[in-house]
Amino acid sequence: MSSSDVTGTDPEIQDEAERRLWRRIAWRIIPIVGLAYLMSYIDRANLGYVAQPMSRELGLDAAQIGLAGGLFFIGYILVEVPSNMALRRFGARKWITRIMVTWGLITALTAYVDSAAHLYLARLALGFAEAGLAAGILLYLTFWFPRKVRSWVMATFFLMIPLSSIVGAPLAAALLSWGDILFPLSAWRSLFLVEGVLTLMVAVVVFCLLPDRPSDAKWLSDDDRARVEAALQADEEKRAASGAISGFGASMRSGRVWVLAIAFFTVVFGLYPLAFFLPTMISTISDAAGGDVNSVLVSAIPSAFAIIVMIMWSRVSGRLSAVTATVVPMAVGAAGLVLATAAGSGYLFVAAVCLSTAGIYSAMPQFWRIPPLALTGAAAAAGIAVINSVSNLSGFVGPYVTGAIHDATGSYTWALLTIAAVMVAGIGVVLTTGRRIETTMDR
């Protein structure tokens, strides 16, 4: 029985019908935007997978690899806000497709870089091309799901980040093993070419299947569309009554938005150094891995563990405040990094990284329950973009600092401790600002 068939007044029947409606919508749109997001993280992380063979062929050191990884975020940050405003104007289907086509082409062309300078240019261009995807999807989800279901919706969507490692690592390992046989290129170059082509294929799927708004979804009945629109409108009215920011200019001037941006910066600060350097870290531990391919495969284990924890935490977090649901896994993530520095063996190191990765990934979707409480309309488009773009500074700072500290000290210990300290500081920011926002919304 669909939600539109319910004619009784039993609240339990109505609640079950509504849950079915949200699940049906989620199954229709999250796989599509999730696939796009998955490809973006595969394309971001591929530099880490090929760091060792690329470094040998092009003569790069750890700091140069870190800089190349970080340069992606320069272009990404500069055009995140205008990209999100364009998505709001032109619609998610067209704009996400545009983003994917340009970044897919650039990823494929990265297969032909032959120097550090060319690599820097390719990564910078990739950032400009991909800018707005993550923030755009986060904004897009607010067009479909009200506050009461966003905990599990965001958690489900963010599963794509660790899943990207589980998919990307075996793909990278296969191409590092056989890419030079399948293509007239070095194995690491074939990885960029194949992933660029796959991104273009996903862009076609997005253009053909993604509806912009509930009103465009032909697979929803008129009654279901009315239910969705009523739930979203009720959310909008409640935010407006609580003093949520609604204008573009107001969001750019809001201290609340910028503090949330700093907070999310600390949440994800450890994500990119681990993405870029984990295969290299693991390859130095003789009893955990050996060689480029094995280290890449082992690096997928923390992501697999993170998926399990994210699913479990999403079942609990819906009953908690957004702030509590964010800071608890943040604390676990920081603790895992500290434990990793004290690990006496390769297996203990991987176990500690599993704990840290699970904490970071579990905190991310729960954090994104907070900004929509304080933002609406054009402010939501601009504010979400600001928060995401500032947080992505961590993608520039984290890998570069990690590589520089390694080159200076000969190990990753102090880099991991630095990341943990930043996350601990972020817990304090989330607790203070996040609590104030939740208190205002719940009056």
N, C-alpha and C positions, 0 to 999 in steps of 0.2 A: 504493500500500500504506500503510495507516495504521499507527501505532505499535503498535496492539493486534494486528496481523497478524504481527509479527516473532517468529519462533520460533527463529531461529539464534542463535549465540553470537558471531558476528563483531562485534568492537567498532565497526568503522566503520559497519556496518549499524545497530547499536543507536544510535550517536551521531546518524546521519542521521534515524532515526525520532524521536529525542527532539527534534532541532531542528525537525522538521516539527510536532511536537506544540505546542511553544512558539509557533511562528509561527501555527499555527491558532488557538490561544487568543488571541494578540495581535490577529489579524484580527477576532475575534469581539467583544472587549470594548474595545479601544483606540479604535476609531471612535466608540463610544457615549459613553464618558467624555470622549474627545477633543472631541466635538461640544459637550458641555456646557461644557468648559473653554474652547473657542473662543468660545462665546457670552459667557462671563464676561469675557474679555479685550476682545471687541468692545464690550461694555457699559461696561467701565472706560475704554476709550480714546475713546469717542464724544465725551466732553467736549472732548478735544483737537481733534477734527475740526470741531466746531461753535464752537470758542472765539471765532473772529473775528466771525461773524454774531451769535452770542449776545451777545457783549460790546457790539456796536453797538446791539442792540435793548434790552438791559437796563442799559446804561451801566456795564459792569464793566471793571476794569483787570487787568493781568497778575497781580498779587498776589492779587486776588479769585478769578480763575480757578484759580490754583495752590492757594489755600485750599480751594476747592470740590472740586478733585481730591483733595486730601489728606484732607478730612473723611471720605471714603469709608472710610478705613482705621481710623478711630477705632472705629466699631462692629465692623468686621471683626476687629480685634485683641482687643476685649473678650470676644467670645463664640466665638473660634476653638477654644479647648480644650474647653469644654462641648459644642460642636457635634461635634467629632471623637469625643468619648466617646459621644455620642448615636448617631452613625453606627455605632460598634462595637456598640452595644446593639440598635438597631432594624434595621440592615442598610443597605447602600449604596443599594439601589434606592429604598426609601421615603424615606430622608433626603435624598438628592441631588434627588429629585423635589420634596420640600418646599422645599428651598433655591431651586430654579429657579422654582417657582410664585411665591414671595414676591418674588424679585428681578425677575421678569418684570413683575409688576403694578406695582412701584415704578418701573421704567424707563419703562413706558408712561405713568404719571402724571406723570413729569418733563416730559413735553411741555407741561404746563400751568403751569409755574412762571412767575412774572411779576416776580420781584425776586431780589436776591442772597440775602436771608434764606430765601426759598422754595427756592432752588437749594441752599443749604447744608443745609437740612433734608432735601431729597430725597437728596442724596449721603450724608448720615449714615445715613439709613434704608436706603439701598441696601447700605451696608457691613454693617449688622446682618443684613440678609436674606441676603446672599451668603456670610457668614462660614462657614468650614468646608468650602467646596467644594474648594479646591485641596488643603488638608491631607487632606481626606477621600479624595480620589482617590489621592493619594500613598500613604496608608495602604492603600487598597483594592488597589492594585497589588502590595503586599507579600503580600496574601492569595493571589495567583495566581502570582507569579514569584519563583524563588529568586535568590540573589546572582549566580550565574554568568551569568544572562541579563539582569540589570537594566540594564547599560550601554546596550544597543541598545533595550530596552523603554522606559527613561526618555527616551532621545533621541527615539524615535519619538513618544512622548506629548507631549513639550515642543515638537515641531514645531508644535503647535496655537497657540503664542503668536505666532510670526511669521506663521503662516498667518492668524491673526485680523486682522492688518493688511492682508494681501493681499485678504482677503474684505471686511473692514470699510471699507477706504479706497474701493474702487469703489462699495460700497453707499452710503457717506456722500456721495461725489461725485455719485452719481445723485440721491439725495434732496435734496442741496443745490441741484441744478439743476432738479429737477422736483417736489420734495415739495410745494411750495405750489400746484402745479397739480393734483396727485393728491388732496390733502387740504385741508380748510378751515383750514389752519394755516400758520405760517411754515415755510420749508423746514427749518430746523434743528430745529424742534419735531417735524416728521414723522419725523425720524431716531429720536428716542426712542420714539415710538409704534410704529413698525415693528419696531424691535429688541426692544421689550418683548413684542410679540405673537409674534415668532419664538422668543424664549426659552420662552414658554409651550408652543409647539408641540414644541420639543425636550424639554421636561419629560415630555410624553406618551410620546415615544420611549424615554426613560430608564426610565420606569415599566413599560413593556410588554416591554422587551428585555434589561434589565441583570440578570444573575444575581448574587446576593450572594457566593457562594463556589463553588469548583469542584464541591462536592457538589450544588449546585443547577443545574448546567449540564446540561441534557438532551441537548445536542449532543455531550457527551463520553461515551465508552463507559466501562464499569466499569473496564476495564484502564487507560484513560487517566487516570481520576480517581485510581486507586491510584498511578500514576506521579507525578502532580502532588503528591498528598498526601505521598508518600514523600520527594520532593525538598524540599518545604517543611518537613517534620518534621526532616530532616537539617540543614537550615539553622538551625532553631530550637534543636536540640540543640547545634550548634556554637557558636552565640551564647551559650547558657546556660553552656557549659563555659568560654568565654572571659571570663565575668564580666559579660555584658550586663545592663543594668538592665531589670527586669521589672515593677516596681510603679509605680502612678500617683504616689504620694507621693515615691518615690525619684527618679523622672524630674523632678519639679518642683523637687527639692532639688539635683539634679546640676549641678555646675559645668560638666561636659562638655556638657550639653544647652544651657546658656545661652551658652557660648562658640561652639558650632555655630550658635546663633541669630544671634549677632553676625557670625559669618563669612558666613552667607547674606545678612544685611543688606547687607554690602559687595558681595556678588556682584551683587545686583539693584538696588543704589542708583542706577545710571544708567538703569535700564529705564523707570521711570515718568516722569522728566522728559522723556526722549526721546519717550515715548508721548504725553504731554500737549502738549509744546511744539514738536515737530519740524515740524508743518505751519506753525506761526507762524514758526519760524526760517527755513524754506525760503522762505516768502512774502516775506521781506525781501531775498532774493537775486534780482535781476532776471533773471540769465541762467539760473537753474535752474527758475523757476516764475513764474507770474503769476496772482494772484487766489486766492480761497478754494478753488475746485474743483481747479485745477492743483496747488496746494501739497499738498492732501490726496492726490492721485494720486501725486505724486513721493515723498511720505513712505512709500509702500508699497515703494519700491525696496530700501531697506536690509533689510526683512523678507524679500523674495524672495531676496536674496543670502544672508541668514542661514540660510535653509532649506537651500540648497545646501551651505554650510559645515558645518551641523549633521549632515547626512547623511554627508558625507565624514569628519568628526571621529568620528562614532559607529563607523565602520569601523576606525578606528585606536585609539580610546580603550579598547576592550575588552581590548586587550593591555597597557594601561598601568594603573598603580595609580589608584584613584579620586582621590587627591590630585593627582597629576601631571596627570591628565585634566581637572582643574578649574582649576588655577592657570595652565596654559599659555594657555587661551583668556581667562582673566581678564586676563592681562598684555596680550594682544592688544586686548582691549576698552579698557583704560586708555590704551594707546598711540593707539588710534583717536580717543579724545576729545581728546588733546593735539594730534594732527594736525589735527583739525577746527578748533581755535582758530587754527591757522596757515594755514588754507586761504586762498588768494588769490582764489578764484573760487567761484561756486556749485557747479559740477560737482565741484571738488576737495573742497568741504565735504560734499557728498552721498557721495562716495567714502570719505571718512574716517569718516562716520557708518555707512556700510555695514560697514567694518572693525570699528568699535566694537560695533555691534549684533550682528554675527556672533559676536564674542568673548563678549559677555555671554550671549547665548542658548545658545551651545555649552557654557558653563561650568555653567549651571543644572542640566541633567539629570545631569551627572557629579557635581555636589555631592551630589545625593540618593542616590548610592550609599554615602555615608559614614554618615549617621545610622542606617540599619537594621543596621549592623555593631555598634552599641553599644546598641540598644534592642530589646526584644521584648515581646509581650503588651500589657498596658494601658499600659506605659511607651512603647511605640511610638506608640500612639494619642495620648497626651498629649504626648510629646516632639516628634513631628512637628508637632503643632499649635502648640506653643510656638515651635519654630524658624520655622515659616512665619508665625506672627503677629508675632513680633519683627521678622522680615525685612520685614514689610509696613509697619513704621514708616517704612521708606524711601519707601513710597508717600505718606505724609503729609509727611515732611520734605523729600524730594527736590523735588516740584513746588512746594511753598511757598517753599523756599530759592531755587530757580531763578527763580521769578517775582519774588521780593524783590530778588535780586541784579540781575536785568535792570532793574527799576525804579530801582535805586540807581545803576547804572553805564551804563545805556543799551544794553547788549549782553549776549550770553550767554557771552562768553569766560570770565569768572571762574567762572561757574556750572559750565561744562564742566571747567575745571581742578580745581575742588573735587571734582566727582564722580570724576575720575581719581585724585586723591589718596586718597580713601576706598577705592577699589578696590585701590590699591597696598598700603595698610595691611591690607586684607583678605587679600591673598595671604600675608602673613606669618602671619596667624591660621590660615588653612587649612593651611599648611605645618606648623605646630607641633602643633596639636590633631589635625588629620587624620592625621598620621604616627603619633602615639601610638595612636590608635584602630586603625589598620590593623596596626600592629606587634602589638598585643594579640590581634587577631583571627587573625593568621597564625601564631601560635606553635604 
